[in-house]
């Protein structure tokens, strides 16, 4: 069902009712109390010159490897809905960018709500200011023009391919992060992976046990399954099947360990009476503290929605900026709460695909192709844009409409799996079965 049919079935067409987002993934219908005023168009972005700046990828900061506790960790933050990477890492040095986006381009550095210059050619969206210190000290990098080689423009299909790590393959049963659990060194703890949310996402589905924690302030409160009589009843039910019984026992054990860590006196002392921050930062603060306090937790996952900006996207201000600001705060909070474990952690921010190069008639962008992956960590080779920039002139665009992809997202993930998570070559074939053995496209992402 397309969006127009969905709205028609709800009976909203022509009624003036609106859909209001709730949290990260829900919405409610609100009837209007009075006729809606016509939205004012975003004023055009001023284009001062058509002269281009020289392409520059930045200057990596030469620094020694930062010591941690020696336990490598990885956190994946998935931006569901396809974030506009061209307005995240802005090619402000190319006049084609401003020509294609007269009202939604982020203006040049030095102007009001302008991009934060990174390399002289690329800049950062101003709402991501909280992450600038990590760029400046060499712990934040981006891989531009990256993504999946599959050409799907379906959110659900493209997300599935990225979470299974097998683009174009519909029958993959498990997610690549669950497969990673299977090739990591064994642990006595059942809690090696933690996802924030009510259910286990596609990326972590599979044979290995994964702990999940609801989001928000009530995440650590006991639920029905924590009552002994309920837990024992399920245990008796699953005892009839050896495999299911073991999975259930491991899951309950992981949950008990998770709640104990989250509610420990040490955690409360670390808070020093301070309340948790608002929004996404509530969850990333908790994730950071749990991973810092329990080195058995090697993998973390967070999904954030709200990036499908077909209308009124905004430029340096507006809808997209309103999404990026709390995301930046959440990532900075995660890095801070990891403490010394940040030196052993790589945070990967990714999205299913990018958005069209040219703005549409509604002040937004549509489903595209190439995007930017973000890398944040104590030993990330930062202060640089990795990959190869294909250009954004007409002849360089994918299908004449999108940023082309020059770096397969699996090249980034495989490099981190091998160089950071220390997964050997034979296991890499299990991790990304369609990808070349030995990661022939390995990137220089770490110090």
C-alpha positions, 0 to 999 in steps of 0.5 A: 500500500502506498502512502496516499492509499494509506491516508485515504483508508484512514479517512484523513484526506481532505479532513485537515487531520494530521499524523503526529509522531510519538516517540521514535516510531509511533504516531497518533491522529489529531483532528484540527481545531481550526483550518490549517494555515498553509506552510510558509516555504523555506527561504532560498539558500543564498549562493554567493559564488559558483567557484568550487573549493578543491576537494579535500578529505581532511587531515588525520591527526597523528596520534598513538593507539589509545589504551583501554581494557583490551576488550573490543566493543562495537555499537551500531546506531541504525537511522531508520528512514534513510537520513540525508547524508548530503545534509549531514556531511555537506559538500559545501565546496561544490556549487552543484550542491546549492544549485540542486537544493535551492531551499534545503541546502545547508549554507556555507560555513560562516553564514547563519545556520551554516555548515561547520567546516571540516576539510575546506570542501566538506562540512558538518550540519550545524545541529551536530555541533556536540560531536565537533570536539570528537572530530577535532581530536581525531576520534570522529570520521565519516565514510561518504558515498557509502552504502549497499550495492543493491538498488532497492529504494524500499525502506524495509527491503534495504534495511533487511539487506543491511541488517543481514549483511547480504544485499539482494538475498531475501532468504538470509535467516540471521543478522550479521551482528548475531553471526558476529557473536557466533565467531567471537571468543566464547564467554561464560556470560550469556549477555554479550550483546544488548539491544535497546527496544522492546524486541530483538531487531533483524540485525541481531536475530539468530542462534546466539542469545541477545539481551534486550532492554526497553527504552525510556525511564522505565527500562529497568523496572521488573516485568511479568517475566521477572515474577518467579511463578511466571518464570517457573511456568515458562521454564516447565513449558520449555523443558520439554524441548532441550534446545528451546529450554537452553535458549530460555534459560540463557535468556533469563540468565542474561536478563537477570544479569542485565537488571543487576548491572543496571540497578547496582549500587555502583551504577547509582554511585556513578550517577552521583545523584544526577538525573538521566538526560532527556530523549535518546540520551536516556538510553545511550547513557544507560547503554554506555554505563552498562557496557563500561561496567560489564566487559562481557557486553561486546555488542550494542544496538540502538535504532532511531527513526524519523529520517524519511524527510519527503516534505519540509526537510529544512536546511541548517534549521528545521525538521532534519536539524530537529532530529540531528540535534538529539542524535548528536547529544545521544552519541556524545552521551554514549561516548562520555558514559563509556568512560575509558571503555570508549578507547575499546569501542567503535560506534557505527552510525548507518542508514538503509540508503541516502536521499535524492541529490535534488530537492523535490517540489515539497521542500524535501528529498526522496529515496536515494542511494549513496549515503555517509556512514559515521565512525566514532571511537577512541581509536578511530582514524578520525578528522578525515572523510574516508572512501572515494568521493564520486562527485555530484555533477550530472554525469557522476550521479547514480541514475542521474539522481543520487549520490553514487556509491563507491564504498560497499558498507560491508567494506567498513564493517568487515574492516572493523570486524577484522581490525577492531573485533579481531575476527580472523579470515575464515570466520569472515566468510561466515560473517559476510558470506557474499563478500570477498575473502580477506576483505580485499577492500579493507579501509584504513579506519583505525589508528 
